[in-house]
Amino acid sequence: MPGIRNIAVVLPNWIGDVVMATPTLRAIREGLTRGDRLVGIMRPYVAKVLEGTDFLDDTILWAKKTDDPKQRFWNVVKQFRQQRFDQAILLPNSLSSAGLAWLGGAKERVGYRRYGRGPLLTHNLLPPAVDGKRVPVSAVDYYVALAELAGYEVRSRNCELGTTPQDDSTARKIWRDFHFFERRVIVFNTGGAYGGAKHWPVEYYQQLAKRLVADKRNAVLMICGPSEREAVAAIEREVNHPAVRSLAEHTPTIGLSKAVIRHASLMITTDSGPRHFAAAFNVPSVAIFGPTDPRWAENYNPNELILSAGAECSPCAKRECPLKHHRCMRDLAVDHVLSAATRQLDWQTDRSQAA
């Protein structure tokens, strides 16, 4: 059929960045006509983030280190050629993503002109900068600018995700098993792949959980990735309260984390990938920032409160505290986070009663 277009989008490598790319995916999807195809090229470990959405018609998995030959660079190039893409929109800044689109024969290649890859692109932008120095800009806006350059109209910057029926069913079973259905469930996201500098102290989470469940309307549920199971299990044991539970005994998956957050009343989180799930499901949140600048991670969640200790040395953007005192996180008191959480819960309760 004449006029049918094949569009490729190379997605970011981080969970949170994939969520912040959803306004761009939605704009492209809305700009396509019947019969057009939108294909996502992504790392296998972020594919679950988009499960439950209908942005993409197909996916191509691409991994740097893999035992699956189909996911290796030159085989992905071959798949690119077979698909005969009319346009490839490159959300990562990497030279390899531009090389993939160029070698794969995409007619239009849209991306940022960075790391010497400008000659491989047909349409390009420079990152926002002042006097040659990059300025903080949300990943949402960073990606949206590429969608607009590629010719798509962006109507909303709100993030959007979905869940699968299986993950929703598992979340409901957890609610039944933990007797959560009559409570306001507060999800704790205590970890983060970026590094230890982003972590709020474990003992603070313990104190906060105890104080939250002193109100019998509340319950606390801690999510975790594979490397965080022991930490959340230890918090659960230390608090030793029937309304403070964790997912340590469950197989941690992105899909389950999404479903749990979707069913929650509030999320308390570090600046890490699952924080953006709350934005995508319009769940109120309290976000704890220390070494990172919130302007880079703005996800347009109108129901989020961002907290910071305001340490003079922050934001340093380091993975571990270079001064060894970790004050940007340690100086944010439990009382401060509890007060913000209480405001969010009370606001949500008032809104529910008014409805």
C-alpha positions as CSV (number, residue, x, y, z in Angstrom):
1,M,0.0,0.0,0.0
2,P,1.5,3.4,-1.0
3,G,2.3,5.8,1.8
4,I,2.9,3.2,4.5
5,R,5.8,4.2,6.7
6,N,8.1,2.3,8.9
7,I,9.4,4.3,11.8
8,A,12.1,3.2,14.3
9,V,12.8,4.7,17.7
10,V,16.0,3.7,19.5
11,L,15.1,3.9,23.2
12,P,17.3,5.0,26.2
13,N,19.2,2.5,28.3
14,W,17.8,3.5,31.7
15,I,14.4,2.5,33.2
16,G,13.5,6.0,34.2
17,D,14.6,7.5,30.9
18,V,12.4,5.0,29.0
19,V,9.4,6.3,31.1
20,M,10.4,9.9,30.3
21,A,10.5,8.9,26.6
22,T,6.8,8.0,26.6
23,P,5.5,11.5,25.7
24,T,7.7,11.2,22.6
25,L,6.4,7.7,21.8
26,R,2.8,8.9,22.2
27,A,3.4,11.9,19.9
28,I,4.9,9.7,17.2
29,R,2.1,7.2,17.5
30,E,-0.5,9.9,17.3
31,G,1.2,11.3,14.2
32,L,1.1,8.1,12.3
33,T,-1.7,7.0,9.9
34,R,-3.4,3.7,9.5
35,G,-1.0,1.0,8.4
36,D,2.2,2.8,9.5
37,R,4.5,0.9,11.9
38,L,6.4,2.1,14.9
39,V,9.2,-0.2,16.0
40,G,11.2,0.2,19.3
41,I,14.8,-0.8,19.5
42,M,15.8,-1.3,23.1
43,R,17.9,-3.1,25.6
44,P,16.3,-6.4,26.8
45,Y,16.2,-5.2,30.5
46,V,14.1,-2.2,29.8
47,A,11.6,-3.9,27.5
48,K,9.3,-4.7,30.4
49,V,8.8,-1.0,31.1
50,L,6.6,-0.6,28.1
51,E,4.6,-3.8,28.6
52,G,0.9,-3.0,28.8
53,T,1.1,0.0,26.5
54,D,0.2,0.2,22.8
55,F,2.8,2.6,21.6
56,L,4.8,0.1,19.6
57,D,3.9,-2.4,16.8
58,D,7.1,-4.4,17.3
59,T,10.4,-4.4,19.2
60,I,13.9,-5.3,18.3
61,L,16.2,-6.2,21.2
62,W,19.8,-4.9,21.1
63,A,22.3,-5.8,23.8
64,K,26.0,-5.1,24.1
65,K,26.8,-8.2,26.1
66,T,24.5,-11.2,25.2
67,D,24.5,-14.9,24.5
68,D,21.7,-14.4,22.0
69,P,23.3,-13.8,18.6
70,K,20.1,-12.1,17.3
71,Q,20.6,-9.2,19.8
72,R,24.2,-8.4,18.8
73,F,25.0,-5.3,16.8
74,W,25.5,-6.7,13.3
75,N,22.4,-8.8,13.5
76,V,20.4,-5.8,14.7
77,V,21.8,-3.9,11.7
78,K,20.6,-6.8,9.5
79,Q,17.1,-6.5,11.0
80,F,17.2,-2.8,10.4
81,R,17.9,-3.3,6.8
82,Q,15.1,-5.9,6.4
83,Q,12.6,-3.5,7.9
84,R,13.5,-0.7,5.5
85,F,12.9,2.1,7.9
86,D,11.8,5.5,6.5
87,Q,12.9,7.2,9.7
88,A,14.9,6.4,12.8
89,I,14.7,8.7,15.9
90,L,17.6,8.2,18.2
91,L,16.9,9.0,21.8
92,P,20.3,7.9,23.2
93,N,23.4,10.1,22.4
94,S,25.7,7.2,21.6
95,L,27.7,6.9,18.5
96,S,26.6,3.2,18.2
97,S,22.9,4.1,17.9
98,A,23.7,6.5,15.1
99,G,25.9,3.9,13.5
100,L,23.1,1.4,13.8
101,A,20.6,3.6,11.9
102,W,23.2,4.6,9.3
103,L,24.4,1.1,8.6
104,G,20.8,-0.1,8.7
105,G,19.8,2.2,5.9
106,A,17.2,4.4,7.6
107,K,16.3,7.2,5.1
108,E,16.0,9.8,7.9
109,R,18.1,9.7,11.0
110,V,17.1,12.1,13.7
111,G,19.2,12.7,16.9
112,Y,21.5,15.0,18.9
113,R,24.8,16.1,17.4
114,R,27.1,14.7,20.0
115,Y,30.2,12.5,20.2
116,G,31.2,13.1,16.6
117,R,28.1,11.4,15.1
118,G,26.8,14.5,13.3
119,P,27.7,13.2,9.8
120,L,25.6,10.1,10.4
121,L,22.5,12.1,11.0
122,T,20.2,13.7,8.4
123,H,18.4,15.8,11.0
124,N,20.1,16.9,14.2
125,L,20.0,19.2,17.2
126,L,22.6,20.5,19.6
127,P,21.8,20.0,23.3
128,P,20.6,23.2,25.1
129,A,23.6,25.2,26.2
130,V,24.6,28.6,27.4
131,D,28.1,29.9,26.5
132,G,29.1,26.4,25.4
133,K,28.0,24.8,28.7
134,R,25.1,22.4,28.9
135,V,22.1,23.5,30.9
136,P,19.9,21.2,33.0
137,V,16.9,20.1,30.9
138,S,14.4,17.3,31.7
139,A,14.8,14.1,29.7
140,V,11.2,14.5,28.8
141,D,11.9,17.8,27.0
142,Y,15.2,16.5,25.6
143,Y,13.4,13.7,23.8
144,V,10.3,15.7,22.9
145,A,12.5,18.1,21.0
146,L,13.6,15.2,18.7
147,A,10.0,14.2,18.1
148,E,9.2,17.8,17.0
149,L,12.3,17.9,14.8
150,A,11.1,14.7,13.2
151,G,7.8,16.4,12.4
152,Y,5.4,15.2,15.1
153,E,3.1,17.4,17.2
154,V,3.6,17.0,21.0
155,R,0.3,17.6,22.8
156,S,1.3,16.5,26.3
157,R,4.4,16.0,28.3
158,N,2.7,13.6,30.8
159,C,4.4,10.2,31.2
160,E,2.3,7.2,30.5
161,L,2.6,3.4,31.3
162,G,0.5,0.3,31.4
163,T,0.4,-3.0,33.3
164,T,-0.3,-6.5,32.2
165,P,-3.3,-8.5,33.6
166,Q,-0.9,-11.0,35.2
167,D,1.0,-8.3,37.1
168,D,-2.2,-6.6,38.2
169,S,-3.5,-10.0,39.5
170,T,-0.2,-10.6,41.4
171,A,-0.5,-7.1,43.0
172,R,-4.1,-7.8,44.1
173,K,-3.0,-11.1,45.6
174,I,-0.3,-9.2,47.6
175,W,-2.9,-6.8,48.8
176,R,-5.1,-9.7,50.0
177,D,-2.2,-11.6,51.6
178,F,-1.0,-8.5,53.5
179,H,-4.5,-7.3,54.4
180,F,-3.9,-4.0,52.6
181,F,-7.3,-3.4,50.9
182,E,-8.6,-1.2,53.8
183,R,-5.4,0.8,54.2
184,R,-3.6,3.6,52.4
185,V,-0.6,1.8,51.0
186,I,2.7,3.7,50.9
187,V,5.3,2.3,48.6
188,F,9.0,2.8,49.6
189,N,11.5,2.7,46.8
190,T,14.8,2.6,48.8
191,G,17.3,1.8,46.1
192,G,18.7,3.0,42.9
193,A,21.1,1.6,40.3
194,Y,23.1,4.9,40.0
195,G,25.1,4.4,43.2
196,G,25.1,4.7,46.9
197,A,25.2,8.5,47.0
198,K,21.4,8.6,46.1
199,H,20.5,6.4,49.1
200,W,18.7,7.7,52.1
201,P,19.9,6.0,55.3
202,V,18.4,2.6,56.1
203,E,17.7,3.6,59.7
204,Y,15.7,6.6,58.4
205,Y,13.4,4.3,56.5
206,Q,12.9,2.2,59.6
207,Q,11.9,5.2,61.6
208,L,9.7,6.5,58.9
209,A,7.9,3.2,58.5
210,K,7.2,2.9,62.2
211,R,5.8,6.4,62.4
212,L,3.6,6.0,59.3
213,V,1.9,2.8,60.5
214,A,1.3,4.4,63.9
215,D,-1.7,5.7,62.0
216,K,-3.8,2.5,61.5
217,R,-5.1,3.7,58.2
218,N,-1.6,3.3,56.7
219,A,0.5,0.4,55.5
220,V,4.0,0.4,54.0
221,L,5.2,-1.9,51.2
222,M,8.8,-1.9,50.0
223,I,9.6,-2.7,46.4
224,C,13.0,-3.9,45.4
225,G,15.3,-5.0,42.6
226,P,17.3,-8.2,42.7
227,S,20.2,-6.5,44.5
228,E,17.9,-4.8,47.1
229,R,16.0,-7.8,48.4
230,E,18.2,-8.3,51.4
231,A,18.1,-4.6,52.4
232,V,14.3,-4.3,52.3
233,A,13.9,-7.7,54.1
234,A,16.2,-6.3,56.9
235,I,14.1,-3.2,57.2
236,E,10.9,-5.3,57.4
237,R,12.5,-7.5,60.2
238,E,13.7,-4.5,62.1
239,V,10.4,-2.7,62.1
240,N,8.5,-6.0,62.9
241,H,5.0,-4.7,62.3
242,P,2.2,-6.5,60.4
243,A,1.5,-3.4,58.2
244,V,5.1,-3.0,57.1
245,R,6.0,-5.5,54.4
246,S,8.3,-6.0,51.5
247,L,8.5,-7.8,48.2
248,A,11.7,-9.6,49.2
249,E,10.0,-13.0,49.0
250,H,8.6,-12.3,45.6
251,T,10.5,-12.5,42.3
252,P,11.4,-8.9,41.6
253,T,10.3,-7.7,38.2
254,I,9.7,-4.3,36.6
255,G,6.1,-5.4,35.8
256,L,5.3,-6.2,39.4
257,S,6.8,-2.9,40.6
258,K,4.7,-1.0,38.1
259,A,1.5,-2.8,39.2
260,V,2.2,-2.3,42.9
261,I,2.9,1.4,42.4
262,R,-0.3,1.8,40.3
263,H,-2.4,0.4,43.2
264,A,-0.6,2.5,45.9
265,S,-1.9,5.7,47.6
266,L,1.6,7.2,47.9
267,M,5.2,6.6,46.9
268,I,8.3,7.6,48.8
269,T,11.3,7.3,46.6
270,T,14.9,8.2,45.8
271,D,15.7,9.7,42.4
272,S,15.7,6.3,40.6
273,G,13.8,4.6,37.8
274,P,10.7,3.5,39.7
275,R,10.1,7.1,40.8
276,H,8.9,7.8,37.3
277,F,6.3,4.9,37.5
278,A,4.4,7.1,40.0
279,A,4.3,9.9,37.5
280,A,3.1,7.6,34.7
281,F,0.2,6.3,36.9
282,N,-0.6,9.7,38.4
283,V,0.3,8.5,41.9
284,P,1.2,11.1,44.5
285,S,4.9,10.9,45.5
286,V,7.6,12.3,47.8
287,A,10.9,12.3,46.0
288,I,14.2,12.5,48.0
289,F,17.0,14.2,46.1
290,G,20.6,14.6,47.2
291,P,23.5,14.4,44.7
292,T,21.4,14.9,41.6
293,D,19.8,18.0,40.2
294,P,16.0,17.6,39.9
295,R,15.9,19.7,36.8
296,W,17.5,16.8,34.8
297,A,14.8,14.4,36.1
298,E,11.6,16.5,35.8
299,N,8.8,14.1,34.9
300,Y,5.8,16.5,35.1
301,N,4.1,14.7,37.9
302,P,1.8,17.4,39.3
303,N,1.3,15.3,42.5
304,E,5.0,15.0,43.4
305,L,6.8,16.8,46.3
306,I,10.6,17.1,45.9
307,L,12.6,17.2,49.1
308,S,16.3,18.1,49.5
309,A,18.5,18.8,52.5
310,G,20.1,21.7,50.6
311,A,23.7,20.8,51.4
312,E,26.2,23.2,50.0
313,C,28.0,20.5,48.1
314,S,25.0,19.3,46.2
315,P,24.2,18.5,43.5
316,C,27.6,16.9,42.8
317,A,26.2,14.2,40.5
318,K,28.7,11.7,41.9
319,R,27.8,8.0,42.4
320,E,29.5,7.9,45.8
321,C,29.9,10.9,48.2
322,P,33.4,12.3,47.4
323,L,33.5,14.0,50.9
324,K,32.4,10.8,52.7
325,H,29.9,12.5,54.9
326,H,26.8,12.0,52.6
327,R,25.2,15.1,54.2
328,C,23.0,15.7,51.1
329,M,20.9,12.7,52.2
330,R,21.7,12.3,55.9
331,D,20.6,15.9,56.7
332,L,17.1,15.3,55.3
333,A,15.3,14.4,58.6
334,V,12.7,11.8,59.0
335,D,10.3,14.5,60.4
336,H,10.6,16.4,57.1
337,V,9.7,13.4,55.0
338,L,6.9,12.3,57.3
339,S,5.4,15.8,57.1
340,A,5.5,15.7,53.3
341,A,4.0,12.2,53.3
342,T,1.2,13.2,55.6
343,R,0.3,16.2,53.5
344,Q,0.1,14.0,50.4
345,L,-2.0,11.4,52.1
346,D,-4.4,13.9,53.7
347,W,-4.7,15.7,50.3
348,Q,-5.6,12.5,48.6
349,T,-8.1,11.4,51.3
350,D,-9.8,14.8,51.0
351,R,-9.9,14.5,47.2
352,S,-11.5,11.0,47.4
353,Q,-14.1,12.1,49.9
354,A,-15.0,15.1,47.8
355,A,-15.5,12.9,44.8
